Amino acid sequence: MSTSVPFPDMDELLQRLLDGRVEPDELAHLEKAILQDRKVRDYYVNSLLVRAVIRRSVRATGELSPSDLIRSLSGQAAPPGRTRSVRHRYSIAALLMIGVLSLMVWSLFHRGPRGPVVGKLTGTYQAQWGGTRPDVGDSLHAGSYYLREGLARVELDRGASVLLEAPCRIELKSTNEINLTNGALRALVAPQARGFQVRTPTVLITDLGTEFGVIAHADGSTEAHVLKGRISMTLDSTRSGQTAPFVVNEGLAAVVDASGQTIRDGLVAQPGSFLLQLPPAGRIDLADIVGGGNGHGTGTLDQGIDLKTGEVFRSPATSWSIGRQSKFRPLPRFRGVDGVFVPNGARGPVVISSTGLTFAQCPATNGIFFGGPANSGKVYAMDTQRVYRARLNAIDYGNAKHPALHLHPNSGITFDLGQIRADNPDARIERFTAVCGIPKDTPLARTSPADVWVLLDGVVRLHLHYPTDRNTTETVNVPIGPQTRFLTLAATCPGSNQAFCWIFFGDPFLE
């Protein structure tokens, strides 16, 4: 086959899979790669298809073992005892297969719902789809869709506008009806679409001139929150014995239990639980870049950069390390990241860029750090071994709606704005904005104050100080000139204690 191997151990991994010797972690690695990388997915399918043809072509001889697939794909010689005719059949089978691979791969992975057109995908943010993968502007056919990550806006032809929040599984039934298997959506219904319906596993929700949100939980229970107007909720009469719909008015919410038998009403609607609009397109997400992405949603959530090795780690970190010597570590493999460092001014100015810029005001620190900068809103409590989510100003951070750059002291990262501009030629970077703080509900008591620093080309432009008794959230708004090349973010803490100061930059955007 002409397709190159997507990563070095791909063929070996496939061989162990076919021989029945693959380990669970290897299978998880392969599954993740197949879902996230089209090249891996195509190579995997092509390999299995070629194996199927080869097996069929030599079935009568009984001479094929699972490992023969890898040999035939990689061009290795057959083992002793194999005849030239068998090798010849391998080659012919593979060549014949190449002519139909493109059509079969397209059929397997690109065939989506092909019912009537019911609407259009009009916007996304950091969207990753499972199965059918529509692009913005595509017509949407009746059928099932799975939004694995991110946000998406669907406009149905009757006039209902629906915002989806991952993970979310839906089935578009018609121009005015959606089945929500699990996940969250917000519906804004135009007058001509009155009667729009959302059906979950336990209830049918009908619009009566509204703006409302629905959450279908994995256990089968459903929440409905009315933001404007009102809705009706109808239970399955075979489960509940109720046939009359229940009306929920503006500002209120109701919950249907997992059995679909009862409705708990009179609750206060929670508008903050639902996306009101997609985030602006004219932003570059620095947390996404830390997660290995391009700043527009291609990065991996809960992925960070290890200060000790410069390699990727899975956030949150579960142990601490000490870096007494401040050393700048260039990271050319991360586009947009110049490098990382452990800020410690005890031994003089700290180098913070690949060009030798220094952080002269960096204080002396204890050199303790947890992992490193991360695209994450998670906190790990070492005493309970539990993971908690960060909340600033009652908002959850570390998701597609509100990304978070975790920068636990003592950590520093420098972004290469020159590279980011080159990767975004139509963007003019004007400022860095975020909210910055230490969540109030972190599981561990703070043992040290903390300081946050924002530098441009080595010059401090913002310094925030957090005493041990202060958990306020600060607004960050730092102008960036057109010639500025480096943006550095650092979090430091003094003293010799293990400093649990969970610093987060929420919504860390280059505007």
Order of alpha helices (4+ residues) and beta strands (2+ residues): alpha-alpha-alpha-alpha-alpha-beta-beta-beta-beta-beta-beta-beta-beta-beta-beta-alpha-beta-beta-beta-beta-alpha-beta-beta-beta-beta-beta-beta-beta-beta-beta-beta-beta-beta-beta-beta-beta-alpha-beta-beta-beta-beta-beta-beta
